[in-house]
Amino acid sequence: MKKILVLLGILTSLAILAVLAILLFLDINAHKPKIETAATQALGMEVKIQGKASLRLFPSVGISLADVRLRNRGTDLAQLGVLQVGLKLFPLLRREAEVTEFVLEKPDVQIEKGADGKFNYETPARGSKPAPSAPEKAAGTLFVRKSAIKEGRIRYLDRKTGSRMDLDGVDLAVTDLSLGSKQGADILQNLSFSGNLRVKEVKTGDVSLSDIQAAVKAANGIFHVRPFTMRMFGGSGQGEIEADLSKSATAVKVRYTLSNFRAEEALSAVSRKKYVSGPMTISPNLSFRGKGTEAMMRSMSGTVTLHGENLSVQGMDIDEVLSKAEETRNLNIADVGAFLLAGPLGTAVTKGYQYGGTYAASRGESRITKLVSEWSVANGLAEARDVAFATKKHRIAILGKLDIAGERFVDITVASLDGKGCAKISQKISGPFRNPTLDKVSMLQSAAAPLMGLFEQTKKILTPGECKPFYTGSVAPPQ
């Protein structure tokens, strides 16, 4: 028995040496066309190997391909600096390939969403075929124990809207990567893995994110990103994202808190003006579902909160302006509280408006002791729950709704409050963001002209007798 085992060991060693000898003298570059054809058929995309191909034997058997190009739907999808594939040795003896490692070095990926709403990585559904047997199904699934992306770059372009996003310094370490072969499904719906992601910087428009880190899990088109941390506008954030791409309508959930970001940096990105400065914290907890941006905006639901203390407002002495307004019964009060509208809800409500025009045209400085802006969102409609700020002498509050998807004010009212929370001066706003309808023009419109930025008309509403409190939220009256 011992002799038989020794003989089997010798024969196995000789077989391995034979395979190694073949690999040593094999010209892998002569087989590049076959590799390209196999990869093209497997991915349903055009694959070209522009650089050299080479073999490695130690520490494990592997293939290295340089300058690999992928094209799909008439566009360049990806360029890979180096693609490394590790293989098990013993399956090679049976003329089978089992991948142990998959590494992309310096990949440059260009994702495009066409005017037709389709992405350039989507592949057309193949013609119907008889159901494959179980062994064939297993053969059609790629499984890799370890894989990685090193020093990657990803660029995204929406051809319809013109929006762009660039990701630089992408590093991803992945385990248990599985790519199925379900017909008619795109790559993301067939993808499963667990991994850790690091991104040096993300740029979209005037917004820049940095030091992004996340633990990612994907299974059958559903992606979980938690925890998710990053730096933005000088603040640090943490939260989680869930994206379900398994169905025709994409579903996304975002729960995130960005703490102590600088208001001046955020406003500079939105309007290129830094008229409010100081630390703030924002917490969106939102869900979206739909095909395309418009449908997702109409489905947006959840909450958004924005808090800040000891904020500085350059260009306007709010207390002086409000005091004079109470005497003259004249004020464009909506412009004084304008940033409460835009703060937690993005730039949508400032379309067509020179954001901060009042502040830029005025003089002085104000100190906001406390700012609270809390909104509930349902089907794209945001309702003010607790939206107010206080200075040393005054409080400003907002009630009403914003139709984010329809880009309209829905009976928004901005008011200056007394100590009981009753409105001393108020102004109603309605209609489209680009061309809002306000209260009637007051008789002293000309006196208020220097204050007009967001809106063009003013009115003082006097409430005789006992009033019903306009605001009962968390911002206390000045002492």
C-alpha positions, 0 to 999 in steps of 0.5 A: 500500500505504501508503494502505491501511495508513493507511486501516485505521488510521483505520477501527480508530481510528474503531471504537475511538472508537465503542466508547468513545462507547458505553461513555461513554453506557451505563448499566451499572446498567440491565444489573445484572440481566443481570450477576447472571443470568450470574454466577449461572449461571456459578457455580451460586450466587445472586449479587446486586449491592446497590451501584452499577455503574460503567465505567472507560475508563483505564488500561484498560476495566473494570467496578466493582461495589459490595456484591456478595453470594453465597449458596449452600446457604441460607447467606451465602457472601461479601460483596464490598466492591468487585469490579473486572473489567478487560477487553480492548478489542479483543475488545469489538469482536467482542462478546466479553469477555476478562478481564485483571484481577479484584480483590476489595476488602474481601471478607468470606467465610463458609465453613461445613461443615454437619452433613452434612459438606458445605461451603456453597461446594459446588454440586450436580452438574448434569444430564448433557448432551451433550459440548460441542465444543472451542470451547464447552469453551474458552468455559466456562473463565475465565482471568485474567492478574492478580487480587488480594484486598485487606484480606479477611476469612475466617470458618470454622465447622464446624456439627457440632463448633462449631469456628471460625477467623477470618482477618483482613487477608488480601492475595493477589496472583495470576497466571494464575488459571484457573477450569474448568467441570468438571461435578460438581466444586466451585470448589477442584477447578476452580481453578488459580493462582500467588500470594503470600499475606499474612495479618495474623492468624488466630484459632482458639479461644485460639490466635492466629497472626500475620504469615503469609506464603506462596507458593501454587500451585494446580492442579486441586484440589492446593494447594502452600504453600511457603515458609510462615512465621508467628509463633506463641506468640512464636516464628517458624516456617517450613515447607510445606503440601500439600493435595490436594482433587481427590478425595473424600478430602482429603489433607494433608501438613504439614512445619513448624518453630516455633522458640523459641516461649514455653512459657508462651504455648502452655500458656496457650492450652491450659490457661490455666495458665503453670506452665512457661516458657522457649523451645522448638522443635516440628517436626511432619512429618505427613500426613493423609487422609480425609473429615472430622476423625475419618478424618483423625486415624485416618490421621495418620502421620509424626513430631513432636518437641519440644525445650527447654532451661533451662525453669522450672517454677513450683509444684513443686520436682521434685528435692525431690518425687522425693527424698522419693518415693524415701524414702517409696516413694510418688509420683504420678510420672505427674503429674510427667511429664504435660506430656511427654505433651501437649507435642508431641501437642496437648490430646487427652491432657489431656481430662477432666484439670485440666492442671497440677493438681499444679503449681498445688497445690504450691510451689517452682520447678524448672529443667529443664536439657533436655527432649526429646519425640520421637514417631513416628506411624502411623495415629493411633498415636503411639509414644515414641521419645525422651521425657525431661527432666532437672533438676539431680538427676533424670531422668524418661522415658516409654515407650509409645504414645498412640492419638490417634484412639481417645483412649487410653493404650496401656501408657504408663510414666513413670519416674524414672531412675538414672544407668544409665537404669534405673527407680527409680520407675515408673508405668503408665498405660492406658485412655481419656484421660478415665478412665485406669487406673493401678497399684494404690494404694500404702499411703501414698496419703494422704501423696501426696494433695497431689501428685495432679493427673492421676492418683489412685494411685501405686506404686513398682516395685522392680527387684532385681539387674541392670536392663535400662535403661528409657531410652537416649535423648539426655537425659544424667543429671544431673552 
